[in-house]
Amino acid sequence: QVQLVESGGGLVQAGGSLRLSCAASGRTFSSSALGWFRQAPGKERAFVASISITSSTYYTDSVKGRFTISRDNAKNTVALQMNSLKPEDTAVYYCYVGEYWGQGTQVTVSS
């Protein structure tokens, strides 16, 4: 019964920042694992970051030190702060809550 709405994608120059957000309806995030995957053109969907129900965070090596995932259980939102963006970060970003997925938001980083 969960529906996810993603926002915050767009076009940015290399070295810039974007903040992605994902808002849920239907039930709260409080007891679910949350995270983000991304899919670049011609590539498989790949893990980016996650945050557990105990607020432990995990990141793929290529984004460590640049991306930060957070959750707000009261507002039913999960966010991904992306700093020092690189052209290699260009992809469609998808949030997930348990087994539910958002529709994706495009992030494009120019050189």
C-alpha positions in Angstrom: 0.0 0.0 0.0 3.1 2.2 0.0 3.5 4.9 -2.7 6.8 6.8 -3.1 7.4 10.2 -4.7 10.9 11.3 -5.5 12.2 14.8 -6.1 15.3 16.9 -6.3 17.0 15.6 -9.5 18.3 17.9 -12.2 21.3 19.1 -14.1 24.4 20.2 -12.3 28.0 21.0 -13.1 30.8 18.7 -11.9 31.6 19.6 -8.3 28.1 20.8 -7.5 25.5 19.4 -5.1 22.0 18.1 -5.2 19.6 16.8 -2.5 17.2 14.0 -3.4 14.2 13.3 -1.3 11.6 10.5 -1.2 8.3 10.9 0.5 6.0 7.9 1.4 2.3 7.5 1.8 0.4 4.5 3.1 2.6 3.7 6.1 5.5 5.0 8.0 9.3 4.3 7.5 9.9 3.6 11.1 10.3 -0.2 10.8 11.6 -0.4 7.2 15.1 -0.4 5.7 15.5 2.5 3.3 17.9 3.3 0.6 18.8 4.4 -2.9 19.9 2.6 -6.1 20.9 4.2 -9.4 20.9 3.1 -13.0 23.1 4.7 -15.7 22.5 4.3 -19.4 23.4 0.8 -20.5 24.2 -0.3 -17.0 22.5 -2.5 -14.4 20.7 -0.9 -11.4 23.4 -0.6 -8.7 23.3 0.0 -4.9 24.2 3.5 -3.7 23.3 3.9 0.0 21.0 2.5 2.7 20.0 3.3 6.2 18.8 0.6 8.6 16.0 0.7 11.2 18.7 1.3 13.8 20.1 4.3 11.7 23.2 2.5 10.6 24.3 3.7 7.2 26.0 2.0 4.3 27.5 3.3 1.0 29.0 1.9 -2.1 32.8 2.8 -2.3 32.5 5.2 -5.1 30.3 7.6 -3.1 31.8 7.4 0.3 32.7 10.8 1.7 30.5 12.6 -0.9 27.0 11.3 -0.3 25.0 11.2 2.9 21.7 9.3 3.5 19.3 10.3 6.2 15.7 9.5 7.3 12.9 11.4 9.0 10.4 8.9 10.4 8.0 11.6 11.6 7.8 13.1 8.0 8.0 9.7 6.2 10.9 10.9 4.1 14.4 9.6 3.2 17.0 11.9 1.6 20.3 11.6 -0.2 22.6 14.6 0.0 25.1 14.4 -2.9 28.2 16.7 -2.9 31.2 16.9 -5.1 29.2 15.4 -8.0 31.1 13.7 -10.9 29.9 13.0 -14.4 30.1 9.3 -13.5 27.2 9.9 -11.0 24.8 10.6 -13.9 22.0 8.1 -13.6 18.3 7.7 -12.7 18.1 7.4 -8.9 15.5 5.2 -7.3 14.6 5.2 -3.6 13.2 2.1 -1.9 11.3 1.4 1.3 11.4 -2.3 2.2 10.3 -4.0 -1.1 8.6 -0.8 -2.6 10.3 1.4 -5.2 9.9 4.9 -6.4 9.6 5.9 -10.1 13.1 7.4 -10.2 14.5 10.9 -10.7 17.1 11.9 -13.2 20.5 13.3 -12.1 22.8 14.6 -14.8 26.3 15.9 -14.1 28.1 17.9 -16.8 31.8 18.3 -17.2 
